């Protein structure tokens, strides 16, 4: 049995690596710039602080590193393109690179624009300090030159570049800027288009980066982070805190309800299924079957609202609290674990019923069907011929051979309950993973979303492992074949 479990655990390693790789690919390919969420835009007078914060978070998230251990690109693309973190500038660079295939002159063109921006900023500071009245009077028009330069830096379209250069010339002429920035930029652009080497775009090249890349940092961490493999999923974009600190407390409730609901479902449904299999045609059993069918066909959101209307409604029955998971005033400061559970018990009843009833009805019908399939077989007839009672025949013989379908259901119910907890948590206002998942998706907090997906996959794998162990216990032949 131990060798069987170890063999199953070894399969966890490639599966987890694949899950983390897919999660990382989703993270790096997600739309938007994480720095825009982590560092809100500041006014011009705080521009230096803004750039310092972006540089800090860029190093913290590893955005200044290549994405993977290697990259497959073209001969025209430089190995250091990943260092260009601004998405608009990078898109403009890539467009020009595809059009010309000359990385050296593309870099020279953007360097000319960057130097022109620096020279213009120095000229603006000089104007502001030397001629403050003139600067204030024409500030909006003076800033037009800076806007033109910024637009050129994020433009990779040839026709738009011509338009922006013409506009820059007009803005420069209005203030007699000497030497004009447009002349140097236009000269660099002409050289770029006159020396195209497009054939380089069709020659593949593999660039190796080693372990100094974002995936390695994300998976194994460094001095500042432990990495996903040790439970560190990075920084939440909206909370600016470690992801586990954001979702750690919220993981307890869905796990608690999921595990408890599955245990209750099996403890209650198996005896019901045995009873239905013994005398399926009795009137009472037919009524039970009809009730189970009604429960199974009732949607979770309808069942939750119905429970609230019946048992948490002052106009009907106000037995249970309508929402939350603990008293409004919170727990006592010196309350122990059992005291906290006792205080939370009234809040757990309705959500637990909502978590359990669908699984209970399905497992009951499945138990009945599985046992009834075993009853006509020869080994059951032999057991009856020995004089065993019908209950003993079912409990000691038919039930064990009916367990395989029930174990299969366990491996699918557990992950589905965790996924379905989003609706239940919303109805009963439970501060769980469902609410946090919705918040993270709406706010584009991708590290939290990836962490939730990865943890859900891990729980699914654990449920399958438990199912495999139960398979081997129920039928030793499975263990021998594996």
TORMAR-662688 format. One record per residue (C-alpha): residue in one letter; x, y, z. Coordinates in Angstrom, 1 decimal, decimal comma. Layout:
<code A c1 X c2 Y c3 Z>
...
END
This chain:
<code X c1 0,0 c2 0,0 c3 0,0>
<code X c1 2,8 c2 2,4 c3 0,8>
<code X c1 4,5 c2 1,8 c3 -2,5>
<code X c1 1,2 c2 2,5 c3 -4,2>
<code X c1 0,8 c2 5,8 c3 -2,4>
<code X c1 4,4 c2 6,9 c3 -3,2>
<code X c1 3,9 c2 6,1 c3 -6,8>
<code X c1 0,8 c2 8,3 c3 -6,9>
<code X c1 2,6 c2 11,1 c3 -5,0>
<code X c1 5,4 c2 11,0 c3 -7,6>
<code X c1 2,9 c2 11,9 c3 -10,3>
<code X c1 2,1 c2 15,1 c3 -8,3>
<code X c1 5,5 c2 16,6 c3 -9,2>
<code X c1 5,1 c2 16,9 c3 -13,0>
<code X c1 1,4 c2 17,8 c3 -12,6>
<code X c1 2,2 c2 20,6 c3 -10,1>
<code X c1 5,0 c2 21,9 c3 -12,4>
<code X c1 2,6 c2 22,0 c3 -15,3>
<code X c1 -0,1 c2 23,8 c3 -13,2>
<code X c1 2,5 c2 26,4 c3 -12,0>
<code X c1 3,7 c2 26,9 c3 -15,6>
<code X c1 0,2 c2 27,5 c3 -16,9>
<code X c1 -0,5 c2 29,8 c3 -14,0>
<code X c1 2,6 c2 31,8 c3 -14,7>
<code X c1 1,8 c2 32,0 c3 -18,4>
<code X c1 -1,7 c2 33,4 c3 -17,4>
<code X c1 0,0 c2 35,9 c3 -15,1>
<code X c1 2,5 c2 37,2 c3 -17,6>
<code X c1 0,0 c2 37,3 c3 -20,5>
<code X c1 -2,7 c2 39,0 c3 -18,6>
<code X c1 -3,7 c2 42,4 c3 -20,0>
<code X c1 -2,6 c2 45,6 c3 -18,3>
<code X c1 0,5 c2 46,7 c3 -16,5>
<code X c1 0,9 c2 45,6 c3 -12,9>
<code X c1 3,0 c2 48,7 c3 -12,1>
<code X c1 0,0 c2 50,9 c3 -13,0>
<code X c1 -2,0 c2 49,1 c3 -10,3>
<code X c1 0,7 c2 49,1 c3 -7,7>
<code X c1 1,9 c2 52,6 c3 -8,3>
<code X c1 -0,9 c2 55,1 c3 -8,9>
<code X c1 -0,2 c2 58,1 c3 -11,2>
<code X c1 1,1 c2 61,1 c3 -9,4>
<code X c1 1,3 c2 64,8 c3 -10,4>
<code X c1 4,3 c2 66,2 c3 -12,3>
<code X c1 5,8 c2 67,6 c3 -9,1>
<code X c1 6,0 c2 64,0 c3 -7,7>
<code X c1 7,3 c2 62,6 c3 -10,9>
<code X c1 10,6 c2 61,6 c3 -9,3>
<code X c1 8,9 c2 59,7 c3 -6,5>
<code X c1 6,6 c2 58,0 c3 -9,0>
<code X c1 9,6 c2 56,7 c3 -11,1>
<code X c1 11,4 c2 55,5 c3 -7,9>
<code X c1 8,3 c2 53,6 c3 -6,8>
<code X c1 7,9 c2 52,0 c3 -10,2>
<code X c1 11,6 c2 51,0 c3 -10,2>
<code X c1 11,2 c2 49,5 c3 -6,7>
<code X c1 8,1 c2 47,4 c3 -7,6>
<code X c1 9,7 c2 46,4 c3 -10,9>
<code X c1 12,6 c2 44,8 c3 -9,1>
<code X c1 10,3 c2 43,3 c3 -6,5>
<code X c1 8,2 c2 41,6 c3 -9,1>
<code X c1 11,1 c2 40,7 c3 -11,3>
<code X c1 9,8 c2 42,7 c3 -14,2>
<code X c1 13,4 c2 43,6 c3 -15,1>
<code X c1 14,2 c2 40,0 c3 -15,8>
<code X c1 13,5 c2 37,8 c3 -18,9>
<code X c1 10,3 c2 35,8 c3 -18,7>
<code X c1 11,7 c2 32,3 c3 -18,9>
<code X c1 14,9 c2 30,3 c3 -19,0>
<code X c1 15,1 c2 30,8 c3 -22,8>
<code X c1 13,2 c2 32,6 c3 -25,5>
<code X c1 12,7 c2 31,8 c3 -29,2>
<code X c1 12,7 c2 35,0 c3 -31,3>
<code X c1 14,2 c2 36,3 c3 -34,5>
<code X c1 17,7 c2 37,4 c3 -35,4>
<code X c1 16,4 c2 41,0 c3 -35,6>
<code X c1 15,2 c2 41,0 c3 -32,0>
<code X c1 17,7 c2 42,0 c3 -29,4>
<code X c1 18,2 c2 39,7 c3 -26,3>
<code X c1 17,5 c2 42,6 c3 -23,9>
<code X c1 14,1 c2 43,6 c3 -25,3>
<code X c1 12,5 c2 42,3 c3 -22,0>
<code X c1 14,0 c2 45,3 c3 -20,2>
<code X c1 11,7 c2 47,7 c3 -22,0>
<code X c1 8,8 c2 47,5 c3 -19,5>
<code X c1 6,5 c2 50,2 c3 -20,9>
<code X c1 3,9 c2 48,3 c3 -23,0>
<code X c1 3,3 c2 51,2 c3 -25,4>
<code X c1 7,0 c2 51,9 c3 -26,0>
<code X c1 7,7 c2 48,2 c3 -26,4>
<code X c1 4,8 c2 47,8 c3 -28,9>
<code X c1 6,2 c2 50,7 c3 -30,9>
<code X c1 9,7 c2 49,2 c3 -30,8>
<code X c1 8,4 c2 45,8 c3 -32,0>
<code X c1 6,4 c2 47,4 c3 -34,8>
<code X c1 9,4 c2 49,3 c3 -36,1>
<code X c1 11,5 c2 46,2 c3 -35,7>
<code X c1 9,1 c2 44,1 c3 -37,8>
<code X c1 9,0 c2 46,8 c3 -40,5>
<code X c1 12,8 c2 47,4 c3 -40,7>
<code X c1 14,5 c2 44,4 c3 -39,1>
<code X c1 17,4 c2 46,6 c3 -38,0>
<code X c1 17,6 c2 46,6 c3 -34,2>
<code X c1 20,7 c2 48,8 c3 -34,0>
<code X c1 19,1 c2 51,7 c3 -35,9>
<code X c1 15,7 c2 51,2 c3 -34,2>
<code X c1 17,5 c2 51,6 c3 -30,9>
<code X c1 19,3 c2 54,7 c3 -32,2>
<code X c1 16,0 c2 56,2 c3 -33,3>
<code X c1 14,4 c2 55,8 c3 -29,9>
<code X c1 17,6 c2 57,0 c3 -28,2>
<code X c1 17,4 c2 60,2 c3 -30,2>
<code X c1 13,8 c2 60,8 c3 -29,0>
<code X c1 14,8 c2 60,1 c3 -25,4>
<code X c1 17,7 c2 62,6 c3 -25,6>
<code X c1 15,4 c2 65,1 c3 -27,2>
<code X c1 12,9 c2 64,7 c3 -24,3>
<code X c1 15,7 c2 65,2 c3 -21,8>
<code X c1 16,9 c2 68,3 c3 -23,6>
<code X c1 13,4 c2 69,7 c3 -23,7>
<code X c1 12,9 c2 69,1 c3 -20,0>
<code X c1 16,1 c2 71,0 c3 -19,2>
<code X c1 15,0 c2 73,8 c3 -21,5>
<code X c1 11,6 c2 74,0 c3 -19,7>
<code X c1 13,3 c2 74,2 c3 -16,3>
<code X c1 15,5 c2 77,0 c3 -17,6>
<code X c1 12,5 c2 78,9 c3 -19,0>
<code X c1 10,6 c2 78,4 c3 -15,7>
<code X c1 13,4 c2 79,7 c3 -13,5>
<code X c1 14,6 c2 82,5 c3 -15,9>
<code X c1 11,3 c2 83,7 c3 -17,4>
<code X c1 8,5 c2 82,5 c3 -15,0>
<code X c1 5,9 c2 84,9 c3 -16,3>
<code X c1 6,5 c2 83,9 c3 -19,9>
<code X c1 6,5 c2 80,2 c3 -18,9>
<code X c1 3,2 c2 80,4 c3 -17,1>
<code X c1 1,6 c2 82,3 c3 -19,9>
<code X c1 2,6 c2 79,8 c3 -22,6>
<code X c1 2,8 c2 76,7 c3 -20,4>
<code X c1 0,1 c2 74,7 c3 -22,2>
<code X c1 1,7 c2 75,4 c3 -25,6>
<code X c1 5,2 c2 74,6 c3 -24,3>
<code X c1 3,9 c2 71,3 c3 -23,0>
<code X c1 2,7 c2 70,5 c3 -26,5>
<code X c1 6,3 c2 69,8 c3 -27,6>
<code X c1 6,7 c2 67,3 c3 -24,7>
<code X c1 3,4 c2 65,6 c3 -25,7>
<code X c1 4,6 c2 65,3 c3 -29,3>
<code X c1 7,9 c2 63,7 c3 -28,2>
<code X c1 6,0 c2 61,3 c3 -25,9>
<code X c1 3,7 c2 60,4 c3 -28,8>
<code X c1 6,6 c2 59,7 c3 -31,1>
<code X c1 8,2 c2 57,4 c3 -28,5>
<code X c1 5,0 c2 55,2 c3 -28,4>
<code X c1 4,3 c2 55,3 c3 -32,1>
<code X c1 5,4 c2 52,5 c3 -34,4>
<code X c1 3,1 c2 53,4 c3 -37,4>
<code X c1 4,9 c2 55,1 c3 -40,4>
<code X c1 2,0 c2 57,4 c3 -41,4>
<code X c1 1,4 c2 58,5 c3 -37,8>
<code X c1 5,2 c2 59,3 c3 -37,4>
<code X c1 5,0 c2 61,6 c3 -40,4>
<code X c1 2,0 c2 63,4 c3 -38,9>
<code X c1 3,6 c2 63,7 c3 -35,4>
<code X c1 6,9 c2 65,0 c3 -36,9>
<code X c1 5,0 c2 67,7 c3 -38,8>
<code X c1 3,1 c2 68,7 c3 -35,6>
<code X c1 6,4 c2 68,8 c3 -33,7>
<code X c1 7,9 c2 71,2 c3 -36,3>
<code X c1 5,0 c2 73,5 c3 -35,9>
<code X c1 5,2 c2 73,6 c3 -32,1>
<code X c1 9,0 c2 74,1 c3 -32,3>
<code X c1 8,6 c2 77,0 c3 -34,8>
<code X c1 6,2 c2 78,8 c3 -32,5>
<code X c1 8,9 c2 79,1 c3 -29,8>
<code X c1 12,0 c2 79,2 c3 -31,9>
<code X c1 13,5 c2 76,1 c3 -30,3>
<code X c1 17,1 c2 75,8 c3 -31,6>
<code X c1 18,4 c2 73,3 c3 -32,6>
<code X c1 15,0 c2 71,7 c3 -33,4>
<code X c1 14,4 c2 68,2 c3 -32,0>
<code X c1 12,4 c2 67,2 c3 -35,1>
<code X c1 15,5 c2 67,5 c3 -37,4>
<code X c1 17,5 c2 65,0 c3 -35,5>
<code X c1 14,6 c2 62,6 c3 -35,1>
<code X c1 13,7 c2 62,9 c3 -38,8>
<code X c1 17,3 c2 62,2 c3 -39,8>
<code X c1 17,4 c2 59,1 c3 -37,6>
<code X c1 14,1 c2 57,8 c3 -39,0>
<code X c1 15,3 c2 58,3 c3 -42,6>
<code X c1 18,5 c2 56,3 c3 -41,8>
<code X c1 16,4 c2 53,6 c3 -40,3>
<code X c1 14,1 c2 53,2 c3 -43,3>
<code X c1 17,0 c2 53,4 c3 -45,8>
<code X c1 18,8 c2 50,5 c3 -44,1>
<code X c1 16,1 c2 47,9 c3 -43,7>
<code X c1 17,2 c2 44,3 c3 -43,1>
<code X c1 13,8 c2 42,5 c3 -43,1>
<code X c1 15,3 c2 39,1 c3 -43,8>
<code X c1 16,5 c2 39,0 c3 -40,2>
<code X c1 12,8 c2 38,8 c3 -39,1>
<code X c1 12,7 c2 35,3 c3 -40,7>
<code X c1 15,8 c2 33,8 c3 -39,1>
<code X c1 15,0 c2 32,2 c3 -35,8>
<code X c1 17,3 c2 32,5 c3 -32,8>
<code X c1 17,3 c2 30,9 c3 -29,3>
<code X c1 18,4 c2 33,1 c3 -26,4>
<code X c1 19,4 c2 31,5 c3 -23,1>
<code X c1 19,1 c2 33,4 c3 -19,9>
<code X c1 19,8 c2 30,8 c3 -17,2>
<code X c1 18,1 c2 30,9 c3 -13,8>
<code X c1 17,9 c2 34,7 c3 -13,7>
<code X c1 14,4 c2 34,9 c3 -15,1>
<code X c1 10,9 c2 35,7 c3 -13,8>
<code X c1 9,6 c2 32,1 c3 -13,9>
<code X c1 12,5 c2 30,8 c3 -11,7>
<code X c1 12,0 c2 33,8 c3 -9,3>
<code X c1 8,2 c2 33,1 c3 -9,2>
<code X c1 8,7 c2 29,4 c3 -8,7>
<code X c1 11,7 c2 29,2 c3 -6,3>
<code X c1 12,0 c2 32,7 c3 -5,0>
<code X c1 15,1 c2 34,6 c3 -3,9>
<code X c1 16,2 c2 36,4 c3 -0,8>
<code X c1 13,0 c2 38,5 c3 -0,7>
<code X c1 10,5 c2 35,8 c3 -1,6>
<code X c1 10,1 c2 32,1 c3 -1,0>
<code X c1 8,5 c2 31,2 c3 -4,3>
<code X c1 5,3 c2 29,4 c3 -5,2>
<code X c1 6,9 c2 26,0 c3 -4,4>
<code X c1 7,1 c2 27,1 c3 -0,8>
<code X c1 3,7 c2 28,8 c3 -0,7>
<code X c1 4,7 c2 32,4 c3 -1,7>
<code X c1 2,5 c2 33,6 c3 -4,6>
<code X c1 3,9 c2 37,1 c3 -4,7>
<code X c1 2,3 c2 40,5 c3 -4,0>
<code X c1 -1,3 c2 41,4 c3 -4,4>
<code X c1 -1,7 c2 44,3 c3 -6,8>
<code X c1 -4,5 c2 45,9 c3 -4,9>
<code X c1 -3,6 c2 45,2 c3 -1,3>
<code X c1 0,2 c2 45,5 c3 -1,8>
<code X c1 0,6 c2 42,6 c3 0,6>
<code X c1 1,7 c2 38,9 c3 0,2>
<code X c1 -1,1 c2 36,9 c3 -1,5>
<code X c1 -1,2 c2 34,3 c3 1,2>
<code X c1 -1,8 c2 37,1 c3 3,8>
<code X c1 -4,8 c2 38,2 c3 1,7>
<code X c1 -6,4 c2 34,8 c3 1,1>
<code X c1 -5,1 c2 32,9 c3 4,2>
<code X c1 -8,0 c2 33,6 c3 6,5>
<code X c1 -10,5 c2 33,2 c3 3,7>
<code X c1 -9,4 c2 29,7 c3 2,8>
<code X c1 -10,5 c2 28,3 c3 6,1>
<code X c1 -14,3 c2 28,6 c3 5,6>
<code X c1 -14,7 c2 27,0 c3 2,2>
<code X c1 -12,5 c2 24,1 c3 3,3>
<code X c1 -14,3 c2 23,7 c3 6,5>
<code X c1 -17,7 c2 23,7 c3 4,9>
<code X c1 -16,6 c2 21,5 c3 2,0>
<code X c1 -15,0 c2 18,8 c3 4,2>
<code X c1 -17,9 c2 18,8 c3 6,8>
<code X c1 -20,6 c2 18,7 c3 4,0>
<code X c1 -18,9 c2 15,7 c3 2,3>
<code X c1 -18,6 c2 13,8 c3 5,6>
<code X c1 -22,3 c2 14,6 c3 6,4>
<code X c1 -23,4 c2 13,7 c3 2,9>
<code X c1 -21,8 c2 10,3 c3 3,0>
<code X c1 -22,8 c2 9,5 c3 6,6>
<code X c1 -26,5 c2 10,3 c3 5,9>
<code X c1 -26,8 c2 9,2 c3 2,2>
<code X c1 -25,3 c2 5,7 c3 2,5>
<code X c1 -27,8 c2 4,5 c3 5,1>
<code X c1 -30,6 c2 6,1 c3 3,0>
<code X c1 -29,3 c2 4,3 c3 -0,1>
<code X c1 -29,2 c2 1,0 c3 1,7>
<code X c1 -32,8 c2 1,4 c3 2,9>
<code X c1 -34,0 c2 2,3 c3 -0,6>
<code X c1 -32,1 c2 -0,7 c3 -2,1>
<code X c1 -33,7 c2 -3,1 c3 0,4>
<code X c1 -37,3 c2 -2,3 c3 -0,3>
<code X c1 -37,4 c2 0,1 c3 -3,3>
<code X c1 -41,2 c2 -0,4 c3 -4,0>
<code X c1 -42,5 c2 0,6 c3 -0,6>
<code X c1 -44,6 c2 3,7 c3 -0,5>
<code X c1 -42,4 c2 5,4 c3 2,1>
<code X c1 -39,3 c2 4,7 c3 0,1>
<code X c1 -41,0 c2 6,1 c3 -3,1>
<code X c1 -41,7 c2 9,3 c3 -1,2>
<code X c1 -38,1 c2 9,4 c3 -0,1>
<code X c1 -36,9 c2 9,0 c3 -3,7>
<code X c1 -39,2 c2 11,8 c3 -4,9>
<code X c1 -37,8 c2 14,0 c3 -2,1>
<code X c1 -34,3 c2 13,2 c3 -3,1>
<code X c1 -35,1 c2 14,0 c3 -6,8>
<code X c1 -36,6 c2 17,3 c3 -5,7>
<code X c1 -33,5 c2 18,2 c3 -3,7>
<code X c1 -31,1 c2 17,3 c3 -6,5>
<code X c1 -33,0 c2 19,4 c3 -9,0>
<code X c1 -33,1 c2 22,5 c3 -6,8>
<code X c1 -30,4 c2 25,0 c3 -7,8>
<code X c1 -28,1 c2 26,1 c3 -5,0>
<code X c1 -29,0 c2 29,8 c3 -5,3>
<code X c1 -32,7 c2 29,0 c3 -5,0>
<code X c1 -32,2 c2 26,6 c3 -2,1>
<code X c1 -30,1 c2 29,2 c3 -0,2>
<code X c1 -32,6 c2 32,0 c3 -0,7>
<code X c1 -35,5 c2 29,6 c3 0,3>
<code X c1 -33,6 c2 28,6 c3 3,5>
<code X c1 -33,2 c2 32,3 c3 4,4>
<code X c1 -36,8 c2 33,1 c3 3,8>
<code X c1 -38,0 c2 30,2 c3 5,9>
<code X c1 -35,6 c2 30,0 c3 8,8>
<code X c1 -34,0 c2 33,5 c3 9,0>
<code X c1 -37,1 c2 35,6 c3 8,4>
<code X c1 -38,8 c2 37,5 c3 11,3>
<code X c1 -42,1 c2 37,1 c3 9,5>
<code X c1 -41,9 c2 33,3 c3 9,3>
<code X c1 -39,3 c2 31,7 c3 11,5>
<code X c1 -36,3 c2 33,6 c3 12,9>
<code X c1 -34,3 c2 30,6 c3 14,1>
<code X c1 -31,0 c2 31,3 c3 12,5>
<code X c1 -29,0 c2 34,5 c3 11,8>
<code X c1 -29,4 c2 35,6 c3 8,1>
<code X c1 -25,8 c2 36,3 c3 7,3>
<code X c1 -22,2 c2 36,3 c3 8,5>
<code X c1 -20,2 c2 33,6 c3 10,2>
<code X c1 -19,7 c2 35,0 c3 13,7>
<code X c1 -21,5 c2 37,4 c3 16,1>
<code X c1 -21,7 c2 41,0 c3 15,0>
<code X c1 -19,6 c2 42,1 c3 17,9>
<code X c1 -17,0 c2 39,4 c3 17,2>
<code X c1 -15,6 c2 36,8 c3 19,6>
<code X c1 -14,5 c2 37,5 c3 23,1>
<code X c1 -10,9 c2 38,3 c3 23,5>
<code X c1 -10,2 c2 35,3 c3 25,8>
<code X c1 -12,5 c2 32,9 c3 23,8>
<code X c1 -10,9 c2 29,5 c3 22,9>
<code X c1 -11,4 c2 27,5 c3 19,8>
<code X c1 -14,4 c2 25,5 c3 21,0>
<code X c1 -16,1 c2 28,7 c3 22,4>
<code X c1 -15,6 c2 30,3 c3 19,0>
<code X c1 -17,1 c2 27,3 c3 17,2>
<code X c1 -20,1 c2 27,3 c3 19,6>
<code X c1 -20,7 c2 31,1 c3 19,0>
<code X c1 -20,5 c2 30,4 c3 15,2>
<code X c1 -22,6 c2 27,3 c3 15,2>
<code X c1 -26,0 c2 29,1 c3 14,5>
<code X c1 -24,4 c2 30,8 c3 11,6>
<code X c1 -23,1 c2 27,6 c3 10,1>
<code X c1 -26,4 c2 25,6 c3 9,9>
<code X c1 -28,0 c2 27,1 c3 6,9>
<code X c1 -24,9 c2 27,3 c3 4,7>
<code X c1 -24,0 c2 23,7 c3 5,7>
<code X c1 -27,4 c2 22,5 c3 4,6>
<code X c1 -27,0 c2 24,4 c3 1,3>
<code X c1 -23,5 c2 22,9 c3 0,8>
<code X c1 -24,8 c2 19,3 c3 1,6>
<code X c1 -28,3 c2 18,7 c3 0,2>
<code X c1 -27,4 c2 18,3 c3 -3,5>
<code X c1 -24,5 c2 15,9 c3 -2,8>
<code X c1 -26,7 c2 14,0 c3 -0,3>
<code X c1 -29,5 c2 13,4 c3 -2,8>
<code X c1 -27,1 c2 12,3 c3 -5,6>
<code X c1 -25,0 c2 10,0 c3 -3,4>
<code X c1 -28,2 c2 8,4 c3 -1,9>
<code X c1 -29,5 c2 7,5 c3 -5,4>
<code X c1 -26,1 c2 6,3 c3 -6,5>
<code X c1 -25,8 c2 4,1 c3 -3,5>
<code X c1 -29,2 c2 2,6 c3 -4,1>
<code X c1 -28,4 c2 1,9 c3 -7,8>
<code X c1 -25,0 c2 0,4 c3 -7,1>
<code X c1 -26,3 c2 -2,0 c3 -4,5>
<code X c1 -29,3 c2 -3,0 c3 -6,6>
<code X c1 -26,9 c2 -3,9 c3 -9,4>
<code X c1 -25,1 c2 -6,3 c3 -7,0>
<code X c1 -28,2 c2 -8,0 c3 -5,7>
<code X c1 -28,8 c2 -10,4 c3 -8,7>
<code X c1 -25,2 c2 -11,6 c3 -8,7>
<code X c1 -24,2 c2 -15,1 c3 -7,7>
<code X c1 -22,2 c2 -14,2 c3 -4,6>
<code X c1 -25,2 c2 -12,5 c3 -3,1>
<code X c1 -27,4 c2 -15,6 c3 -3,8>
<code X c1 -24,7 c2 -17,7 c3 -2,0>
<code X c1 -24,8 c2 -15,3 c3 1,0>
<code X c1 -28,6 c2 -15,6 c3 1,2>
<code X c1 -28,4 c2 -19,4 c3 0,9>
<code X c1 -26,1 c2 -19,4 c3 4,0>
<code X c1 -29,1 c2 -18,0 c3 5,9>
<code X c1 -27,8 c2 -14,4 c3 6,3>
<code X c1 -30,5 c2 -11,7 c3 6,7>
<code X c1 -31,1 c2 -9,2 c3 3,9>
<code X c1 -29,6 c2 -6,4 c3 5,9>
<code X c1 -26,4 c2 -8,4 c3 6,6>
<code X c1 -26,1 c2 -9,4 c3 2,9>
<code X c1 -26,3 c2 -5,8 c3 1,8>
<code X c1 -24,0 c2 -4,4 c3 4,6>
<code X c1 -21,4 c2 -7,1 c3 4,6>
<code X c1 -21,3 c2 -8,1 c3 0,9>
<code X c1 -23,1 c2 -5,8 c3 -1,6>
<code X c1 -22,1 c2 -2,5 c3 0,0>
<code X c1 -18,3 c2 -3,1 c3 -0,3>
<code X c1 -18,6 c2 -4,0 c3 -4,0>
<code X c1 -20,7 c2 -0,9 c3 -4,5>
<code X c1 -18,1 c2 1,5 c3 -3,1>
<code X c1 -16,1 c2 2,1 c3 -6,4>
<code X c1 -18,8 c2 4,4 c3 -7,9>
<code X c1 -19,2 c2 6,2 c3 -4,6>
<code X c1 -15,4 c2 6,8 c3 -4,4>
<code X c1 -15,4 c2 8,1 c3 -8,0>
<code X c1 -18,1 c2 10,6 c3 -7,0>
<code X c1 -16,0 c2 11,8 c3 -4,0>
<code X c1 -13,1 c2 12,8 c3 -6,3>
<code X c1 -15,5 c2 15,0 c3 -8,3>
<code X c1 -17,7 c2 16,4 c3 -5,6>
<code X c1 -15,0 c2 17,9 c3 -3,5>
<code X c1 -13,5 c2 20,2 c3 -6,2>
<code X c1 -17,0 c2 21,1 c3 -7,4>
<code X c1 -18,1 c2 22,2 c3 -3,9>
<code X c1 -15,1 c2 24,5 c3 -3,6>
<code X c1 -15,9 c2 26,0 c3 -7,0>
<code X c1 -19,7 c2 26,3 c3 -6,2>
<code X c1 -18,9 c2 28,1 c3 -2,9>
<code X c1 -18,9 c2 31,4 c3 -4,7>
<code X c1 -22,7 c2 31,4 c3 -4,9>
<code X c1 -23,3 c2 30,2 c3 -1,3>
<code X c1 -20,8 c2 32,7 c3 0,1>
<code X c1 -22,6 c2 35,5 c3 -1,7>
<code X c1 -26,0 c2 34,4 c3 -0,4>
<code X c1 -24,9 c2 34,0 c3 3,2>
<code X c1 -22,2 c2 36,7 c3 3,3>
<code X c1 -19,4 c2 34,3 c3 4,2>
<code X c1 -16,0 c2 35,9 c3 4,0>
<code X c1 -14,5 c2 33,1 c3 2,0>
<code X c1 -12,6 c2 32,5 c3 -1,2>
<code X c1 -15,7 c2 33,0 c3 -3,4>
<code X c1 -16,0 c2 36,7 c3 -2,5>
<code X c1 -12,2 c2 37,2 c3 -2,8>
<code X c1 -12,2 c2 35,5 c3 -6,2>
<code X c1 -14,8 c2 37,8 c3 -7,5>
<code X c1 -13,0 c2 40,9 c3 -6,1>
<code X c1 -9,7 c2 39,8 c3 -7,5>
<code X c1 -11,1 c2 39,2 c3 -11,0>
<code X c1 -13,0 c2 42,6 c3 -11,1>
<code X c1 -9,9 c2 44,5 c3 -9,8>
<code X c1 -7,5 c2 42,5 c3 -12,1>
<code X c1 -5,5 c2 41,3 c3 -9,1>
<code X c1 -4,0 c2 38,5 c3 -11,1>
<code X c1 -1,5 c2 37,1 c3 -8,5>
<code X c1 -4,5 c2 36,4 c3 -6,2>
<code X c1 -6,5 c2 34,8 c3 -9,1>
<code X c1 -3,5 c2 32,6 c3 -10,0>
<code X c1 -3,0 c2 31,6 c3 -6,4>
<code X c1 -6,7 c2 30,6 c3 -6,0>
<code X c1 -6,5 c2 28,6 c3 -9,3>
<code X c1 -3,3 c2 26,8 c3 -8,2>
<code X c1 -4,7 c2 26,0 c3 -4,7>
<code X c1 -7,9 c2 24,7 c3 -6,3>
<code X c1 -5,8 c2 22,4 c3 -8,5>
<code X c1 -3,8 c2 21,2 c3 -5,6>
<code X c1 -7,0 c2 20,4 c3 -3,6>
<code X c1 -8,4 c2 18,6 c3 -6,7>
<code X c1 -5,2 c2 16,5 c3 -6,9>
<code X c1 -5,4 c2 15,7 c3 -3,2>
<code X c1 -9,0 c2 14,5 c3 -3,6>
<code X c1 -7,9 c2 12,3 c3 -6,5>
<code X c1 -5,1 c2 10,9 c3 -4,3>
<code X c1 -7,6 c2 10,1 c3 -1,5>
<code X c1 -9,9 c2 8,5 c3 -4,1>
<code X c1 -7,0 c2 6,3 c3 -5,4>
<code X c1 -6,2 c2 5,2 c3 -1,8>
<code X c1 -9,8 c2 4,3 c3 -1,2>
<code X c1 -9,9 c2 2,5 c3 -4,5>
<code X c1 -6,9 c2 0,4 c3 -3,4>
<code X c1 -8,6 c2 -0,3 c3 -0,1>
<code X c1 -11,9 c2 -1,3 c3 -1,6>
<code X c1 -10,4 c2 -3,5 c3 -4,4>
<code X c1 -6,9 c2 -4,8 c3 -3,8>
<code X c1 -6,7 c2 -5,8 c3 -7,4>
<code X c1 -6,3 c2 -2,2 c3 -8,4>
<code X c1 -3,3 c2 -1,9 c3 -6,1>
<code X c1 -1,6 c2 -4,9 c3 -7,6>
<code X c1 -2,1 c2 -3,8 c3 -11,2>
<code X c1 -0,7 c2 -0,3 c3 -10,4>
END
